[in-house]
């Protein structure tokens, strides 16, 4: 009688890879957030820099498989983090959506995605 094959470790390996890719940007952001700002830089500007670097690190590590949802999550996450921590005001976030350029870029992205 043969014994059943042990469960493959690929699922566990991929799950640990995803957690690693998720934790690296968060760790970078937290470390930069807690460091004192350089002289001549306000704490708000330093915190915005920490969120920016964490967002770029999240895009580089790519914990999500598809580019468009990953970028959307990264941008929405960065905006939420900046707003909830008080680095930028909600009025500034809403005001930035008022320009035609934002909607033009959005429509071009959706059109390009539909044609691909």
N, CA, C and O atoms as a GROMACS GRO file, in nm:
protein
  464
    1UNK      N    1   0.084  -0.116   0.000
    1UNK     CA    2   0.000   0.000   0.000
    1UNK      C    3   0.089   0.124   0.000
    1UNK      O    4   0.183   0.134   0.079
    2UNK      N    5   0.060   0.216  -0.088
    2UNK     CA    6   0.142   0.336  -0.095
    2UNK      C    7   0.085   0.444  -0.005
    2UNK      O    8  -0.036   0.455   0.016
    3UNK      N    9   0.175   0.521   0.046
    3UNK     CA   10   0.133   0.631   0.133
    3UNK      C   11   0.101   0.753   0.048
    3UNK      O   12   0.165   0.776  -0.055
    4UNK      N   13   0.004   0.830   0.088
    4UNK     CA   14  -0.028   0.950   0.011
    4UNK      C   15   0.089   1.049   0.017
    4UNK      O   16   0.163   1.055   0.115
    5UNK      N   17   0.101   1.124  -0.090
    5UNK     CA   18   0.208   1.224  -0.095
    5UNK      C   19   0.182   1.331   0.010
    5UNK      O   20   0.068   1.372   0.033
    6UNK      N   21   0.288   1.376   0.073
    6UNK     CA   22   0.269   1.486   0.170
    6UNK      C   23   0.226   1.612   0.097
    6UNK      O   24   0.260   1.630  -0.020
    7UNK      N   25   0.151   1.697   0.164
    7UNK     CA   26   0.107   1.820   0.098
    7UNK      C   27   0.228   1.899   0.051
    7UNK      O   28   0.329   1.909   0.121
    8UNK      N   29   0.215   1.955  -0.066
    8UNK     CA   30   0.328   2.029  -0.121
    8UNK      C   31   0.350   2.156  -0.041
    8UNK      O   32   0.258   2.215   0.015
    9UNK      N   33   0.472   2.195  -0.037
    9UNK     CA   34   0.507   2.315   0.040
    9UNK      C   35   0.501   2.439  -0.047
    9UNK      O   36   0.536   2.548  -0.001
   10UNK      N   37   0.457   2.426  -0.173
   10UNK     CA   38   0.452   2.544  -0.259
   10UNK      C   39   0.348   2.644  -0.213
   10UNK      O   40   0.371   2.764  -0.222
   11UNK      N   41   0.234   2.596  -0.163
   11UNK     CA   42   0.132   2.689  -0.114
   11UNK      C   43   0.182   2.764   0.009
   11UNK      O   44   0.163   2.885   0.020
   12UNK      N   45   0.247   2.693   0.100
   12UNK     CA   46   0.303   2.758   0.218
   12UNK      C   47   0.415   2.853   0.179
   12UNK      O   48   0.430   2.960   0.238
   13UNK      N   49   0.494   2.813   0.080
   13UNK     CA   50   0.605   2.898   0.036
   13UNK      C   51   0.552   3.025  -0.028
   13UNK      O   52   0.605   3.134  -0.002
   14UNK      N   53   0.450   3.015  -0.111
   14UNK     CA   54   0.396   3.134  -0.176
   14UNK      C   55   0.329   3.226  -0.074
   14UNK      O   56   0.338   3.348  -0.088
   15UNK      N   57   0.263   3.171   0.027
   15UNK     CA   58   0.201   3.253   0.131
   15UNK      C   59   0.306   3.329   0.210
   15UNK      O   60   0.287   3.447   0.242
   16UNK      N   61   0.418   3.263   0.242
   16UNK     CA   62   0.523   3.333   0.316
   16UNK      C   63   0.588   3.440   0.229
   16UNK      O   64   0.631   3.543   0.280
   17UNK      N   65   0.596   3.415   0.098
   17UNK     CA   66   0.652   3.515   0.008
   17UNK      C   67   0.562   3.638   0.003
   17UNK      O   68   0.612   3.750   0.002
   18UNK      N   69   0.432   3.617   0.000
   18UNK     CA   70   0.339   3.730  -0.003
   18UNK      C   71   0.349   3.811   0.126
   18UNK      O   72   0.352   3.934   0.121
   19UNK      N   73   0.354   3.744   0.241
   19UNK     CA   74   0.366   3.817   0.367
   19UNK      C   75   0.494   3.895   0.373
   19UNK      O   76   0.496   4.008   0.423
   20UNK      N   77   0.602   3.838   0.323
   20UNK     CA   78   0.731   3.908   0.322
   20UNK      C   79   0.721   4.033   0.236
   20UNK      O   80   0.769   4.140   0.273
   21UNK      N   81   0.658   4.018   0.119
   21UNK     CA   82   0.645   4.132   0.028
   21UNK      C   83   0.551   4.239   0.082
   21UNK      O   84   0.566   4.356   0.048
   22UNK      N   85   0.458   4.202   0.166
   22UNK     CA   86   0.369   4.299   0.227
   22UNK      C   87   0.435   4.371   0.345
   22UNK      O   88   0.412   4.490   0.367
   23UNK      N   89   0.516   4.298   0.420
   23UNK     CA   90   0.575   4.355   0.541
   23UNK      C   91   0.692   4.450   0.514
   23UNK      O   92   0.714   4.543   0.590
   24UNK      N   93   0.766   4.427   0.405
   24UNK     CA   94   0.882   4.512   0.376
   24UNK      C   95   0.842   4.658   0.358
   24UNK      O   96   0.901   4.744   0.423
   25UNK      N   97   0.743   4.692   0.273
   25UNK     CA   98   0.706   4.834   0.261
   25UNK      C   99   0.654   4.895   0.390
   25UNK      O  100   0.682   5.010   0.421
   26UNK      N  101   0.577   4.817   0.465
   26UNK     CA  102   0.524   4.868   0.592
   26UNK      C  103   0.639   4.896   0.689
   26UNK      O  104   0.640   4.999   0.757
   27UNK      N  105   0.735   4.804   0.696
   27UNK     CA  106   0.849   4.824   0.786
   27UNK      C  107   0.931   4.946   0.746
   27UNK      O  108   0.974   5.023   0.831
   28UNK      N  109   0.953   4.963   0.617
   28UNK     CA  110   1.029   5.080   0.570
   28UNK      C  111   0.956   5.208   0.608
   28UNK      O  112   1.017   5.303   0.656
   29UNK      N  113   0.824   5.210   0.586
   29UNK     CA  114   0.746   5.329   0.620
   29UNK      C  115   0.748   5.360   0.768
   29UNK      O  116   0.762   5.476   0.808
   30UNK      N  117   0.734   5.258   0.851
   30UNK     CA  118   0.732   5.279   0.996
   30UNK      C  119   0.868   5.328   1.046
   30UNK      O  120   0.875   5.419   1.128
   31UNK      N  121   0.975   5.268   0.995
   31UNK     CA  122   1.109   5.310   1.038
   31UNK      C  123   1.134   5.454   0.999
   31UNK      O  124   1.183   5.533   1.080
   32UNK      N  125   1.102   5.491   0.874
   32UNK     CA  126   1.123   5.630   0.833
   32UNK      C  127   1.034   5.725   0.911
   32UNK      O  128   1.076   5.836   0.944
   33UNK      N  129   0.912   5.683   0.940
   33UNK     CA  130   0.819   5.767   1.016
   33UNK      C  131   0.874   5.798   1.154
   33UNK      O  132   0.862   5.911   1.203
   34UNK      N  133   0.935   5.698   1.218
   34UNK     CA  134   0.983   5.714   1.355
   34UNK      C  135   1.118   5.785   1.365
   34UNK      O  136   1.154   5.835   1.472
   35UNK      N  137   1.193   5.791   1.255
   35UNK     CA  138   1.320   5.863   1.258
   35UNK      C  139   1.294   6.013   1.268
   35UNK      O  140   1.194   6.062   1.215
   36UNK      N  141   1.383   6.086   1.334
   36UNK     CA  142   1.363   6.231   1.340
   36UNK      C  143   1.390   6.294   1.203
   36UNK      O  144   1.478   6.248   1.130
   37UNK      N  145   1.314   6.397   1.168
   37UNK     CA  146   1.335   6.459   1.037
   37UNK      C  147   1.469   6.531   1.030
   37UNK      O  148   1.518   6.581   1.131
   38UNK      N  149   1.528   6.538   0.911
   38UNK     CA  150   1.653   6.613   0.896
   38UNK      C  151   1.631   6.761   0.926
   38UNK      O  152   1.518   6.811   0.920
   39UNK      N  153   1.738   6.829   0.958
   39UNK     CA  154   1.725   6.972   0.992
   39UNK      C  155   1.675   7.048   0.870
   39UNK      O  156   1.717   7.024   0.757
   40UNK      N  157   1.584   7.141   0.895
   40UNK     CA  158   1.527   7.221   0.789
   40UNK      C  159   1.405   7.158   0.725
   40UNK      O  160   1.346   7.217   0.634
   41UNK      N  161   1.365   7.040   0.768
   41UNK     CA  162   1.249   6.972   0.711
   41UNK      C  163   1.144   6.957   0.820
   41UNK      O  164   1.174   6.912   0.931
   42UNK      N  165   1.022   6.995   0.789
   42UNK     CA  166   0.915   6.986   0.889
   42UNK      C  167   0.877   6.839   0.912
   42UNK      O  168   0.895   6.756   0.823
   43UNK      N  169   0.825   6.808   1.029
   43UNK     CA  170   0.781   6.670   1.054
   43UNK      C  171   0.674   6.622   0.956
   43UNK      O  172   0.673   6.505   0.918
   44UNK      N  173   0.583   6.713   0.914
   44UNK     CA  174   0.482   6.674   0.815
   44UNK      C  175   0.545   6.635   0.683
   44UNK      O  176   0.505   6.536   0.622
   45UNK      N  177   0.643   6.709   0.639
   45UNK     CA  178   0.712   6.677   0.513
   45UNK      C  179   0.787   6.544   0.526
   45UNK      O  180   0.790   6.466   0.431
   46UNK      N  181   0.847   6.519   0.641
   46UNK     CA  182   0.918   6.393   0.662
   46UNK      C  183   0.821   6.274   0.662
   46UNK      O  184   0.851   6.168   0.608
   47UNK      N  185   0.705   6.293   0.722
   47UNK     CA  186   0.605   6.187   0.724
   47UNK      C  187   0.550   6.161   0.584
   47UNK      O  188   0.524   6.046   0.548
   48UNK      N  189   0.533   6.267   0.505
   48UNK     CA  190   0.491   6.248   0.366
   48UNK      C  191   0.597   6.171   0.288
   48UNK      O  192   0.565   6.086   0.205
   49UNK      N  193   0.724   6.200   0.315
   49UNK     CA  194   0.834   6.127   0.251
   49UNK      C  195   0.831   5.979   0.291
   49UNK      O  196   0.853   5.892   0.207
   50UNK      N  197   0.803   5.951   0.418
   50UNK     CA  198   0.796   5.812   0.464
   50UNK      C  199   0.684   5.737   0.392
   50UNK      O  200   0.702   5.622   0.351
   51UNK      N  201   0.569   5.801   0.376
   51UNK     CA  202   0.458   5.737   0.305
   51UNK      C  203   0.495   5.716   0.159
   51UNK      O  204   0.464   5.612   0.102
   52UNK      N  205   0.559   5.814   0.098
   52UNK     CA  206   0.600   5.803  -0.042
   52UNK      C  207   0.698   5.688  -0.063
   52UNK      O  208   0.680   5.608  -0.155
   53UNK      N  209   0.800   5.679   0.021
   53UNK     CA  210   0.900   5.572   0.007
   53UNK      C  211   0.837   5.435   0.032
   53UNK      O  212   0.870   5.339  -0.036
   54UNK      N  213   0.747   5.426   0.129
   54UNK     CA  214   0.679   5.299   0.155
   54UNK      C  215   0.592   5.259   0.036
   54UNK      O  216   0.583   5.141   0.002
   55UNK      N  217   0.528   5.356  -0.028
   55UNK     CA  218   0.447   5.327  -0.146
   55UNK      C  219   0.534   5.276  -0.261
   55UNK      O  220   0.498   5.179  -0.327
   56UNK      N  221   0.646   5.342  -0.285
   56UNK     CA  222   0.738   5.298  -0.391
   56UNK      C  223   0.792   5.159  -0.359
   56UNK      O  224   0.803   5.075  -0.448
   57UNK      N  225   0.825   5.134  -0.233
   57UNK     CA  226   0.873   5.000  -0.194
   57UNK      C  227   0.764   4.896  -0.217
   57UNK      O  228   0.794   4.783  -0.258
   58UNK      N  229   0.639   4.931  -0.191
   58UNK     CA  230   0.529   4.838  -0.216
   58UNK      C  231   0.510   4.809  -0.364
   58UNK      O  232   0.477   4.697  -0.401
   59UNK      N  233   0.531   4.910  -0.448
   59UNK     CA  234   0.521   4.887  -0.592
   59UNK      C  235   0.636   4.800  -0.641
   59UNK      O  236   0.617   4.716  -0.728
   60UNK      N  237   0.756   4.820  -0.584
   60UNK     CA  238   0.872   4.741  -0.626
   60UNK      C  239   0.860   4.596  -0.582
   60UNK      O  240   0.889   4.505  -0.660
   61UNK      N  241   0.817   4.572  -0.458
   61UNK     CA  242   0.808   4.434  -0.410
   61UNK      C  243   0.692   4.359  -0.473
   61UNK      O  244   0.693   4.236  -0.476
   62UNK      N  245   0.592   4.430  -0.522
   62UNK     CA  246   0.478   4.374  -0.596
   62UNK      C  247   0.415   4.254  -0.525
   62UNK      O  248   0.426   4.142  -0.575
   63UNK      N  249   0.350   4.274  -0.411
   63UNK     CA  250   0.287   4.161  -0.343
   63UNK      C  251   0.162   4.110  -0.414
   63UNK      O  252   0.116   4.000  -0.386
   64UNK      N  253   0.107   4.189  -0.505
   64UNK     CA  254  -0.010   4.147  -0.581
   64UNK      C  255   0.031   4.113  -0.724
   64UNK      O  256   0.124   4.175  -0.776
   65UNK      N  257  -0.035   4.017  -0.787
   65UNK     CA  258   0.011   3.970  -0.917
   65UNK      C  259  -0.014   4.065  -1.034
   65UNK      O  260   0.072   4.074  -1.122
   66UNK      N  261  -0.125   4.134  -1.038
   66UNK     CA  262  -0.156   4.216  -1.155
   66UNK      C  263  -0.116   4.360  -1.132
   66UNK      O  264  -0.133   4.412  -1.022
   67UNK      N  265  -0.063   4.428  -1.236
   67UNK     CA  266  -0.014   4.565  -1.216
   67UNK      C  267  -0.122   4.667  -1.182
   67UNK      O  268  -0.102   4.748  -1.092
   68UNK      N  269  -0.234   4.667  -1.252
   68UNK     CA  270  -0.334   4.772  -1.227
   68UNK      C  271  -0.396   4.765  -1.088
   68UNK      O  272  -0.402   4.868  -1.021
   69UNK      N  273  -0.442   4.649  -1.041
   69UNK     CA  274  -0.496   4.646  -0.904
   69UNK      C  275  -0.390   4.678  -0.800
   69UNK      O  276  -0.420   4.742  -0.699
   70UNK      N  277  -0.266   4.634  -0.824
   70UNK     CA  278  -0.160   4.662  -0.728
   70UNK      C  279  -0.135   4.812  -0.718
   70UNK      O  280  -0.121   4.866  -0.609
   71UNK      N  281  -0.130   4.880  -0.832
   71UNK     CA  282  -0.109   5.025  -0.829
   71UNK      C  283  -0.226   5.097  -0.763
   71UNK      O  284  -0.207   5.193  -0.690
   72UNK      N  285  -0.347   5.050  -0.790
   72UNK     CA  286  -0.464   5.111  -0.729
   72UNK      C  287  -0.461   5.096  -0.577
   72UNK      O  288  -0.488   5.192  -0.504
   73UNK      N  289  -0.427   4.977  -0.530
   73UNK     CA  290  -0.418   4.954  -0.386
   73UNK      C  291  -0.308   5.040  -0.325
   73UNK      O  292  -0.326   5.097  -0.218
   74UNK      N  293  -0.194   5.051  -0.394
   74UNK     CA  294  -0.083   5.131  -0.343
   74UNK      C  295  -0.121   5.278  -0.334
   74UNK      O  296  -0.092   5.344  -0.233
   75UNK      N  297  -0.185   5.330  -0.436
   75UNK     CA  298  -0.221   5.472  -0.437
   75UNK      C  299  -0.331   5.501  -0.335
   75UNK      O  300  -0.323   5.599  -0.262
   76UNK      N  301  -0.432   5.416  -0.330
   76UNK     CA  302  -0.540   5.437  -0.233
   76UNK      C  303  -0.486   5.422  -0.090
   76UNK      O  304  -0.524   5.497  -0.001
   77UNK      N  305  -0.398   5.324  -0.069
   77UNK     CA  306  -0.338   5.306   0.063
   77UNK      C  307  -0.254   5.424   0.106
   77UNK      O  308  -0.261   5.467   0.221
   78UNK      N  309  -0.175   5.477   0.014
   78UNK     CA  310  -0.091   5.593   0.047
   78UNK      C  311  -0.178   5.715   0.077
   78UNK      O  312  -0.150   5.790   0.170
   79UNK      N  313  -0.282   5.735  -0.002
   79UNK     CA  314  -0.372   5.848   0.021
   79UNK      C  315  -0.444   5.834   0.154
   79UNK      O  316  -0.457   5.932   0.228
   80UNK      N  317  -0.490   5.714   0.184
   80UNK     CA  318  -0.558   5.691   0.312
   80UNK      C  319  -0.463   5.711   0.428
   80UNK      O  320  -0.499   5.772   0.529
   81UNK      N  321  -0.340   5.660   0.415
   81UNK     CA  322  -0.243   5.676   0.523
   81UNK      C  323  -0.211   5.823   0.546
   81UNK      O  324  -0.204   5.868   0.660
   82UNK      N  325  -0.191   5.897   0.439
   82UNK     CA  326  -0.159   6.039   0.453
   82UNK      C  327  -0.276   6.117   0.513
   82UNK      O  328  -0.255   6.209   0.592
   83UNK      N  329  -0.396   6.081   0.475
   83UNK     CA  330  -0.514   6.152   0.526
   83UNK      C  331  -0.542   6.116   0.672
   83UNK      O  332  -0.567   6.204   0.754
   84UNK      N  333  -0.536   5.986   0.704
   84UNK     CA  334  -0.568   5.943   0.840
   84UNK      C  335  -0.464   5.988   0.942
   84UNK      O  336  -0.497   6.008   1.059
   85UNK      N  337  -0.340   6.003   0.901
   85UNK     CA  338  -0.236   6.047   0.994
   85UNK      C  339  -0.227   6.198   1.003
   85UNK      O  340  -0.150   6.251   1.083
   86UNK      N  341  -0.304   6.269   0.921
   86UNK     CA  342  -0.305   6.414   0.928
   86UNK      C  343  -0.193   6.480   0.850
   86UNK      O  344  -0.171   6.600   0.866
   87UNK      N  345  -0.123   6.406   0.767
   87UNK     CA  346  -0.015   6.466   0.688
   87UNK      C  347  -0.075   6.560   0.583
   87UNK      O  348  -0.022   6.668   0.561
   88UNK      N  349  -0.183   6.519   0.520
   88UNK     CA  350  -0.256   6.607   0.429
   88UNK      C  351  -0.403   6.605   0.469
   88UNK      O  352  -0.452   6.508   0.528
   89UNK      N  353  -0.472   6.711   0.436
   89UNK     CA  354  -0.613   6.720   0.471
   89UNK      C  355  -0.700   6.654   0.365
   89UNK      O  356  -0.660   6.639   0.250
   90UNK      N  357  -0.819   6.614   0.406
   90UNK     CA  358  -0.913   6.550   0.314
   90UNK      C  359  -0.952   6.647   0.202
   90UNK      O  360  -0.976   6.604   0.089
   91UNK      N  361  -0.959   6.776   0.233
   91UNK     CA  362  -0.994   6.876   0.132
   91UNK      C  363  -0.891   6.877   0.019
   91UNK      O  364  -0.926   6.892  -0.098
   92UNK      N  365  -0.763   6.861   0.054
   92UNK     CA  366  -0.658   6.858  -0.048
   92UNK      C  367  -0.670   6.735  -0.138
   92UNK      O  368  -0.645   6.742  -0.258
   93UNK      N  369  -0.708   6.622  -0.080
   93UNK     CA  370  -0.726   6.500  -0.158
   93UNK      C  371  -0.842   6.518  -0.256
   93UNK      O  372  -0.830   6.483  -0.373
   94UNK      N  373  -0.952   6.570  -0.208
   94UNK     CA  374  -1.070   6.587  -0.293
   94UNK      C  375  -1.044   6.694  -0.399
   94UNK      O  376  -1.089   6.681  -0.512
   95UNK      N  377  -0.972   6.797  -0.362
   95UNK     CA  378  -0.943   6.906  -0.455
   95UNK      C  379  -0.860   6.858  -0.573
   95UNK      O  380  -0.876   6.908  -0.684
   96UNK      N  381  -0.773   6.762  -0.552
   96UNK     CA  382  -0.687   6.713  -0.660
   96UNK      C  383  -0.765   6.635  -0.766
   96UNK      O  384  -0.715   6.619  -0.877
   97UNK      N  385  -0.885   6.587  -0.734
   97UNK     CA  386  -0.966   6.513  -0.830
   97UNK      C  387  -1.050   6.606  -0.918
   97UNK      O  388  -1.125   6.559  -1.004
   98UNK      N  389  -1.038   6.737  -0.897
   98UNK     CA  390  -1.120   6.833  -0.969
   98UNK      C  391  -1.064   6.868  -1.106
   98UNK      O  392  -1.135   6.929  -1.186
   99UNK      N  393  -0.942   6.832  -1.136
   99UNK     CA  394  -0.883   6.871  -1.264
   99UNK      C  395  -0.922   6.772  -1.374
   99UNK      O  396  -0.948   6.655  -1.347
  100UNK      N  397  -0.926   6.821  -1.496
  100UNK     CA  398  -0.960   6.736  -1.611
  100UNK      C  399  -0.850   6.635  -1.640
  100UNK      O  400  -0.878   6.527  -1.693
  101UNK      N  401  -0.726   6.668  -1.607
  101UNK     CA  402  -0.614   6.579  -1.637
  101UNK      C  403  -0.628   6.445  -1.567
  101UNK      O  404  -0.598   6.341  -1.625
  102UNK      N  405  -0.673   6.446  -1.443
  102UNK     CA  406  -0.690   6.321  -1.368
  102UNK      C  407  -0.790   6.231  -1.438
  102UNK      O  408  -0.764   6.112  -1.456
  103UNK      N  409  -0.903   6.285  -1.478
  103UNK     CA  410  -1.006   6.204  -1.543
  103UNK      C  411  -0.964   6.163  -1.683
  103UNK      O  412  -1.002   6.055  -1.728
  104UNK      N  413  -0.887   6.248  -1.752
  104UNK     CA  414  -0.836   6.211  -1.885
  104UNK      C  415  -0.743   6.091  -1.874
  104UNK      O  416  -0.755   5.995  -1.950
  105UNK      N  417  -0.649   6.095  -1.778
  105UNK     CA  418  -0.558   5.982  -1.758
  105UNK      C  419  -0.633   5.856  -1.718
  105UNK      O  420  -0.601   5.746  -1.765
  106UNK      N  421  -0.733   5.871  -1.633
  106UNK     CA  422  -0.813   5.756  -1.592
  106UNK      C  423  -0.885   5.694  -1.711
  106UNK      O  424  -0.885   5.572  -1.727
  107UNK      N  425  -0.946   5.777  -1.795
  107UNK     CA  426  -1.018   5.724  -1.911
  107UNK      C  427  -0.922   5.659  -2.011
  107UNK      O  428  -0.957   5.559  -2.073
  108UNK      N  429  -0.804   5.714  -2.029
  108UNK     CA  430  -0.703   5.654  -2.119
  108UNK      C  431  -0.657   5.518  -2.065
  108UNK      O  432  -0.638   5.424  -2.142
  109UNK      N  433  -0.640   5.509  -1.935
  109UNK     CA  434  -0.598   5.382  -1.875
  109UNK      C  435  -0.705   5.276  -1.893
  109UNK      O  436  -0.674   5.162  -1.929
  110UNK      N  437  -0.830   5.312  -1.869
  110UNK     CA  438  -0.938   5.216  -1.884
  110UNK      C  439  -0.952   5.174  -2.030
  110UNK      O  440  -0.974   5.056  -2.059
  111UNK      N  441  -0.940   5.271  -2.124
  111UNK     CA  442  -0.950   5.238  -2.266
  111UNK      C  443  -0.837   5.146  -2.309
  111UNK      O  444  -0.860   5.049  -2.382
  112UNK      N  445  -0.715   5.175  -2.264
  112UNK     CA  446  -0.601   5.090  -2.300
  112UNK      C  447  -0.616   4.949  -2.243
  112UNK      O  448  -0.580   4.851  -2.308
  113UNK      N  449  -0.668   4.940  -2.124
  113UNK     CA  450  -0.690   4.810  -2.061
  113UNK      C  451  -0.798   4.730  -2.135
  113UNK      O  452  -0.788   4.608  -2.149
  114UNK      N  453  -0.900   4.799  -2.182
  114UNK     CA  454  -1.008   4.732  -2.256
  114UNK      C  455  -0.961   4.684  -2.392
  114UNK      O  456  -1.010   4.582  -2.442
  115UNK      N  457  -0.869   4.754  -2.452
  115UNK     CA  458  -0.822   4.717  -2.586
  115UNK      C  459  -0.712   4.612  -2.583
  115UNK      O  460  -0.680   4.551  -2.685
  116UNK      N  461  -0.654   4.590  -2.466
  116UNK     CA  462  -0.542   4.493  -2.458
  116UNK      C  463  -0.589   4.351  -2.459
  116UNK      O  464  -0.508   4.259  -2.452
   0.00000   0.00000   0.00000
